[in-house]
Amino acid sequence: MKLEPIIESLLDTDLYKFNMDQVMFHKHPELMGEYHFKCRNPHVIFTPEMLVEINEQIDNLCTLYFHKDELDYLRSIRFIKPDYVEFLRLWHPIRDYVTTSLSKEGELTIHVDGPLFSAMQFEIYLLEIVNEVYFRMKYDYAELRVEAEKRLNQKIEDFNSGKYTFKFAEFGCRRRLSREWQDEVVRRFSEETKNLVGTSNVYLAYKYGLTPIGTYAHEFVQMYQGIDSIPLAYTNHYAMQEWYDEYRGDNGTALTDTITTDLFLRDFDRSMVNNYSGVRHDSGDPYIWGKKIINHYKKYGVDPKTKTLLFSDSLDFDRAQKLFDYFKDKTRVAFGIGTFVSNDTDKEPLNIVIKLQRVNGKPVAKLSDSDGKTMADDEDYLEYLRKAVQFRLARENGKNLH
């Protein structure tokens, strides 16, 4: 089964890839990075035919360059800088950085290995490719499309009837049913409701005149674990400082849970509280997290209603509405909702990720607020990182370390 090209524009990715890449381009162009693919669903089997198609789609991806109108659009985003856009004029994905394989049991392996500012760009493109290849080749896509449209119609009706009253950004690139379906979802929510505030997909923001939305991901904090001069337990501090140096308070939503929110708050001091417009939740109990963040703002005399809590952890509309109702009078509330809008059918969506595993040959890891979201190939390093976090928290909380 031969598919049409899945990626047709290099803008067809999440905004935060450009945001993070710009910082790396300016501050750490020497770093090398290694990314690994993982499918978290049990019993998912990829076939040899799927692997052939995935490789052909990657081949196509690596023929693409940014067009002039795409570069002009990136220039129009207020915090994207001219020298970085000029770099993107020259840049394109390099095929040699990506290797794929398939085990006898049907487990798909993908590794990306190259200069960090280039390797990091592959993540979303590859997830889009893998997801669409899988759903088009395993199922009757036309039937999936009918079911997805039925559910989308109901979602739109529920907004327009007043069942749901919150606003949200569409975050569906990485696990979308297909490119054309994400396009349809964004178009219809933007045209038929007043509840869509933007999309993380830069191409669709460009196409439909929407606000592109995103700041940084866990990999941005993980990158600093690979820099020898930075202590592991202080990577949030250095990541936030360099982000602020780059954006000067613009583009300022911080992600709290790369090495636990408790440790993040040690570095989210008065200056950072003032420098950042809000924080994003991506693991752990959202109510406990939200109350903890609100109390942290109050500790520094900051009115929580001047700051934004962005929730983005596996949300559906019912969960988002409950969170909105609970927090709306306490703070500004925002939502990033992905798979529930971009791949909602009668088939289970893939829970696939591509995570940064090494920087300059050294292991890095995510140590989130939910154990199921922790990901590291090197268990010894993960334990070392966990102990570094625990040691700093215990020392700064005045506990006996012995």
C-alpha positions as CSV (number, residue, x, y, z in Angstrom):
1,M,0.0,0.0,0.0
2,K,1.7,3.2,-1.2
3,L,0.7,6.4,0.6
4,E,0.9,10.0,-0.5
5,P,3.5,12.1,1.1
6,I,2.6,12.7,4.8
7,I,4.8,15.7,5.4
8,E,4.5,18.3,2.7
9,S,5.8,21.4,4.6
10,L,8.5,21.8,7.2
11,L,6.1,24.1,9.0
12,D,4.0,21.0,9.7
13,T,5.4,20.7,13.3
14,D,4.9,22.1,16.8
15,L,5.9,25.7,17.4
16,Y,8.0,24.7,20.4
17,K,10.5,22.9,18.1
18,F,11.4,26.3,16.6
19,N,11.4,28.0,20.0
20,M,13.8,25.5,21.5
21,D,15.9,25.2,18.4
22,Q,16.5,28.9,18.3
23,V,17.9,28.9,21.8
24,M,20.2,25.9,21.0
25,F,21.3,27.6,17.7
26,H,22.3,30.7,19.6
27,K,23.7,29.3,22.8
28,H,24.7,25.6,22.4
29,P,25.3,24.8,18.7
30,E,28.1,22.4,19.7
31,L,25.8,19.9,21.4
32,M,25.1,16.5,19.9
33,G,21.9,14.7,20.6
34,E,20.4,11.2,20.5
35,Y,16.6,10.5,20.4
36,H,14.8,7.2,20.7
37,F,11.3,6.2,19.7
38,K,9.0,4.3,22.1
39,C,5.4,3.0,21.7
40,R,3.9,2.8,25.1
41,N,0.8,0.7,24.0
42,P,1.2,-3.0,24.8
43,H,0.8,-5.5,22.0
44,V,1.1,-3.0,19.1
45,I,2.7,-4.7,16.1
46,F,4.3,-2.9,13.2
47,T,4.6,-4.9,10.0
48,P,7.5,-5.0,7.6
49,E,5.3,-3.2,5.0
50,M,4.7,-0.4,7.5
51,L,8.5,-0.1,8.0
52,V,9.0,0.2,4.3
53,E,6.4,2.9,4.1
54,I,7.8,4.7,7.1
55,N,11.3,4.7,5.5
56,E,10.0,6.0,2.3
57,Q,8.1,8.8,4.1
58,I,11.4,9.7,5.9
59,D,13.2,9.8,2.6
60,N,10.6,12.2,1.3
61,L,10.8,14.4,4.5
62,C,14.5,14.7,3.9
63,T,14.0,16.2,0.4
64,L,12.1,19.2,1.8
65,Y,13.3,22.8,2.4
66,F,11.5,25.8,3.7
67,H,9.9,27.9,1.0
68,K,10.1,31.7,1.0
69,D,6.5,32.2,2.1
70,E,7.1,29.8,5.0
71,L,10.2,31.7,6.1
72,D,8.4,35.0,5.8
73,Y,5.7,33.6,8.1
74,L,8.3,32.6,10.7
75,R,9.8,36.1,10.5
76,S,6.3,37.4,11.4
77,I,6.3,35.6,14.7
78,R,7.5,38.3,17.1
79,F,10.0,36.3,19.1
80,I,11.6,34.4,16.1
81,K,14.8,36.2,15.3
82,P,16.1,37.1,11.8
83,D,19.4,35.2,12.0
84,Y,17.6,32.0,13.0
85,V,15.3,32.3,10.1
86,E,18.3,32.7,7.8
87,F,19.7,29.5,9.3
88,L,16.5,27.8,8.5
89,R,16.8,29.0,4.9
90,L,19.8,26.7,4.6
91,W,18.6,23.9,6.9
92,H,16.8,20.7,5.9
93,P,16.4,17.3,7.6
94,I,19.4,15.0,6.9
95,R,18.5,11.3,6.2
96,D,21.8,10.0,7.7
97,Y,20.7,11.1,11.1
98,V,17.8,8.6,11.3
99,T,18.0,4.8,11.5
100,T,15.0,2.5,11.8
101,S,14.6,-1.2,12.4
102,L,11.9,-3.8,13.2
103,S,12.2,-6.8,15.5
104,K,10.8,-10.2,14.7
105,E,8.0,-9.4,17.2
106,G,7.0,-6.2,15.4
107,E,8.6,-3.7,17.7
108,L,9.6,-0.6,15.9
109,T,12.9,1.1,16.7
110,I,13.8,4.6,15.5
111,H,17.0,6.4,16.5
112,V,17.9,10.0,15.6
113,D,21.6,10.9,16.2
114,G,23.2,14.2,15.1
115,P,23.8,17.8,16.0
116,L,21.2,18.6,18.6
117,F,19.8,21.7,16.8
118,S,19.2,19.4,13.8
119,A,18.3,16.1,15.5
120,M,15.6,17.7,17.7
121,Q,13.6,18.8,14.7
122,F,12.9,15.3,13.6
123,E,10.6,14.4,16.6
124,I,7.3,15.7,15.4
125,Y,7.8,14.9,11.8
126,L,8.6,11.2,12.6
127,L,5.7,10.8,15.0
128,E,3.3,12.2,12.4
129,I,4.7,9.7,9.9
130,V,4.6,6.7,12.2
131,N,1.0,7.4,13.4
132,E,-0.5,8.0,9.9
133,V,1.3,5.0,8.4
134,Y,0.0,2.8,11.2
135,F,-3.6,3.8,11.1
136,R,-3.9,3.9,7.3
137,M,-2.2,0.5,6.8
138,K,-3.8,-1.4,9.8
139,Y,-7.4,-0.2,9.5
140,D,-9.9,0.9,7.0
141,Y,-9.1,4.6,7.0
142,A,-12.4,5.6,5.4
143,E,-14.3,4.0,8.3
144,L,-12.0,5.7,10.9
145,R,-12.7,9.0,9.2
146,V,-16.4,8.6,9.4
147,E,-16.2,7.8,13.1
148,A,-13.8,10.7,13.7
149,E,-16.2,13.1,11.9
150,K,-19.2,11.9,13.9
151,R,-17.3,12.6,17.2
152,L,-16.1,16.0,16.0
153,N,-19.6,17.0,15.1
154,Q,-20.7,16.2,18.6
155,K,-17.8,18.1,20.2
156,I,-18.7,21.2,18.1
157,E,-22.3,20.9,19.1
158,D,-21.4,20.6,22.8
159,F,-19.4,23.9,22.6
160,N,-22.1,25.7,20.8
161,S,-24.8,24.4,23.1
162,G,-22.9,25.7,26.2
163,K,-22.1,22.3,27.6
164,Y,-18.4,23.3,27.5
165,T,-17.4,26.9,28.2
166,F,-13.6,26.8,28.3
167,K,-11.2,27.8,25.5
168,F,-8.3,25.7,24.3
169,A,-5.4,25.3,21.9
170,E,-5.2,22.4,19.6
171,F,-2.0,20.3,20.4
172,G,-2.6,17.3,18.2
173,C,0.4,17.0,15.8
174,R,2.2,14.0,17.3
175,R,-0.6,11.5,17.5
176,R,-3.0,12.7,14.9
177,L,-5.0,10.3,12.8
178,S,-3.7,12.0,9.6
179,R,-2.5,15.3,8.2
180,E,-5.7,15.9,6.4
181,W,-7.8,15.1,9.5
182,Q,-5.9,17.5,11.8
183,D,-6.4,20.1,9.1
184,E,-10.1,19.4,9.2
185,V,-10.3,19.5,13.0
186,V,-8.5,22.9,13.2
187,R,-10.5,24.4,10.4
188,R,-13.9,23.4,11.8
189,F,-13.1,24.4,15.4
190,S,-11.9,27.8,14.2
191,E,-14.8,28.4,11.9
192,E,-17.7,26.8,13.8
193,T,-16.9,27.6,17.5
194,K,-15.5,30.6,19.4
195,N,-13.5,28.3,21.7
196,L,-10.3,27.6,19.8
197,V,-7.5,30.1,20.7
198,G,-4.8,28.7,18.4
199,T,-2.9,25.6,17.4
200,S,0.6,24.2,18.1
201,N,0.8,23.3,14.4
202,V,2.7,26.1,12.7
203,Y,1.5,25.2,9.2
204,L,-2.1,25.2,10.2
205,A,-1.7,28.5,12.2
206,Y,-0.2,29.9,9.0
207,K,-2.9,28.4,6.7
208,Y,-5.9,29.6,8.8
209,G,-4.6,32.8,10.3
210,L,-4.5,31.4,13.9
211,T,-2.2,32.0,16.8
212,P,0.7,29.5,16.9
213,I,1.1,28.3,20.5
214,G,3.9,26.7,22.4
215,T,7.0,27.4,24.5
216,Y,9.3,24.5,25.4
217,A,9.2,20.7,26.1
218,H,10.9,18.4,28.6
219,E,13.8,17.9,26.2
220,F,14.8,21.5,26.6
221,V,15.6,21.0,30.3
222,Q,17.1,17.6,29.7
223,M,19.6,19.2,27.3
224,Y,21.3,20.9,30.1
225,Q,21.9,17.5,31.9
226,G,24.5,16.9,29.1
227,I,26.5,20.0,29.9
228,D,29.3,19.1,32.3
229,S,29.5,22.5,33.9
230,I,25.9,22.4,35.1
231,P,25.0,20.4,38.2
232,L,22.1,18.0,37.5
233,A,19.8,19.3,40.2
234,Y,20.1,22.9,38.8
235,T,19.2,22.3,35.2
236,N,15.9,24.0,35.6
237,H,17.6,27.1,36.8
238,Y,20.0,27.3,33.8
239,A,17.3,26.3,31.3
240,M,14.9,29.0,32.5
241,Q,17.7,31.6,32.7
242,E,18.8,31.0,29.1
243,W,15.2,31.0,27.9
244,Y,14.7,34.3,29.5
245,D,18.0,35.6,28.0
246,E,16.7,34.6,24.6
247,Y,13.1,35.8,24.9
248,R,13.2,38.5,27.6
249,G,9.9,37.5,29.1
250,D,8.2,37.0,25.7
251,N,7.1,33.4,25.0
252,G,7.2,32.8,28.7
253,T,5.4,29.6,29.9
254,A,7.6,27.3,31.9
255,L,7.2,23.5,32.1
256,T,7.5,22.3,35.6
257,D,7.9,18.5,35.7
258,T,11.0,17.5,33.8
259,I,12.8,16.7,37.1
260,T,9.8,17.0,39.4
261,T,7.7,20.1,40.1
262,D,9.0,20.2,43.7
263,L,12.5,20.8,42.4
264,F,11.3,23.2,39.8
265,L,9.8,25.4,42.4
266,R,13.1,25.8,44.1
267,D,14.4,27.6,41.0
268,F,11.1,29.3,40.2
269,D,12.1,32.2,42.5
270,R,10.8,35.8,42.6
271,S,12.7,36.9,39.5
272,M,11.5,33.8,37.5
273,V,7.9,34.2,38.8
274,N,7.9,37.7,37.4
275,N,9.7,36.8,34.2
276,Y,7.3,34.1,33.2
277,S,3.7,34.6,32.3
278,G,2.7,31.1,33.5
279,V,3.5,27.4,33.9
280,R,2.4,24.2,32.1
281,H,1.1,21.0,33.7
282,D,2.0,17.7,32.0
283,S,2.0,15.0,34.7
284,G,0.7,14.2,38.2
285,D,-2.6,15.2,39.8
286,P,-3.6,18.5,38.1
287,Y,-5.6,19.8,41.2
288,I,-2.7,19.2,43.6
289,W,-0.3,20.8,41.1
290,G,-2.5,23.8,40.5
291,K,-3.0,24.5,44.2
292,K,0.8,24.1,44.7
293,I,1.5,26.7,42.0
294,I,-1.1,29.1,43.2
295,N,0.4,29.0,46.7
296,H,3.9,29.5,45.3
297,Y,2.7,32.7,43.6
298,K,1.1,33.9,46.8
299,K,4.3,33.3,48.7
300,Y,6.0,35.9,46.5
301,G,3.1,38.3,46.8
302,V,2.0,37.7,43.2
303,D,-1.7,37.7,42.4
304,P,-2.4,34.3,40.8
305,K,-5.1,35.9,38.6
306,T,-2.2,37.7,36.7
307,K,-0.6,34.3,35.8
308,T,-1.7,31.4,33.6
309,L,-1.9,27.7,34.5
310,L,-1.8,25.7,31.2
311,F,-3.0,22.2,31.5
312,S,-1.9,19.7,28.8
313,D,-1.8,16.2,30.3
314,S,-4.0,13.7,28.3
315,L,-7.1,15.9,28.5
316,D,-10.5,15.4,27.1
317,F,-13.3,18.0,27.2
318,D,-15.0,16.7,30.4
319,R,-11.7,16.8,32.4
320,A,-10.9,20.2,31.0
321,Q,-14.3,21.6,31.9
322,K,-13.9,20.4,35.5
323,L,-10.5,21.9,35.8
324,F,-11.8,25.2,34.3
325,D,-14.7,25.3,36.7
326,Y,-12.4,24.7,39.7
327,F,-9.6,27.1,38.8
328,K,-11.3,29.9,36.8
329,D,-11.9,32.2,39.8
330,K,-8.4,31.5,41.2
331,T,-6.1,32.1,38.2
332,R,-6.1,32.3,34.4
333,V,-6.7,28.9,33.0
334,A,-5.6,27.6,29.6
335,F,-5.7,24.2,27.9
336,G,-3.6,22.4,25.3
337,I,-5.6,19.4,24.0
338,G,-4.1,16.9,21.5
339,T,-5.1,13.3,20.8
340,F,-8.7,13.8,22.0
341,V,-9.3,16.2,19.1
342,S,-6.8,14.9,16.5
343,N,-7.3,11.2,16.8
344,D,-10.6,10.3,18.4
345,T,-12.1,7.2,16.8
346,D,-13.3,3.8,17.9
347,K,-9.7,2.5,17.8
348,E,-7.2,3.1,20.6
349,P,-4.8,5.9,19.6
350,L,-1.1,5.1,19.7
351,N,0.8,6.5,22.8
352,I,4.1,7.1,20.9
353,V,7.0,9.3,21.9
354,I,10.5,10.2,20.7
355,K,12.6,11.3,23.7
356,L,16.0,12.7,24.1
357,Q,18.3,10.1,25.6
358,R,21.8,11.4,25.2
359,V,23.6,14.7,24.9
360,N,27.3,14.7,23.9
361,G,27.3,10.9,24.6
362,K,26.0,11.3,28.1
363,P,22.7,10.0,29.3
364,V,19.8,12.4,30.1
365,A,16.4,11.6,31.5
366,K,13.0,12.9,32.3
367,L,11.9,12.4,35.9
368,S,8.3,13.6,35.8
369,D,5.6,13.8,38.5
370,S,4.1,10.5,37.1
371,D,6.2,7.4,37.1
372,G,4.6,6.2,33.9
373,K,6.0,9.2,32.1
374,T,9.6,8.7,33.3
375,M,11.8,7.6,30.4
376,A,15.4,6.7,30.4
377,D,17.5,4.0,28.6
378,D,20.1,4.1,31.3
379,E,18.6,2.9,34.7
380,D,21.9,3.7,36.6
381,Y,21.8,7.3,35.4
382,L,18.1,7.6,36.2
383,E,18.8,6.5,39.8
384,Y,21.7,8.9,39.9
385,L,19.5,11.8,38.7
386,R,16.8,10.8,41.2
387,K,19.3,10.9,44.1
388,A,20.7,14.3,42.9
389,V,17.1,15.7,43.0
390,Q,16.4,14.2,46.4
391,F,19.7,15.4,47.8
392,R,19.1,19.0,46.8
393,L,15.5,19.0,48.1
394,A,16.5,17.5,51.4
395,R,19.4,19.9,51.9
396,E,17.4,23.0,51.0
397,N,14.5,21.8,53.2
398,G,16.9,21.5,56.1
399,K,16.6,17.7,56.5
400,N,19.2,15.4,57.9
401,L,21.0,13.9,54.9
402,H,22.3,10.9,56.8
